[in-house]
Amino acid sequence: MDLDDLSNSVIDAIEAGQYDKAEELCQKLLQDYSDVFDGYERLAMLREAQGRFQEAAENYDKVLDMIKKNPNNVDQDTIQYITELRDQALAQVKE
């Protein structure tokens, strides 16, 4: 399965409430495509769906760290978007 299909499959599994399947797909993303941030971004989405907001924020931080190490092909809008998602997850932790 290529990166886009695998990444989209995680979203489909989350939306269907199939969290175990989503977890497996996230781990596959992290293993097979360790050089892109999709795995951590999708894992953050899964953790949010599970109500595990601290872990979601930590995964968004991993995405931001990956972008900082290799900023090529990542625009400022994407960085801002990920930062906002992280901040929203952290806000949920405090509630």
Order of alpha helices (4+ residues) and beta strands (2+ residues): alpha-alpha-alpha-alpha-alpha
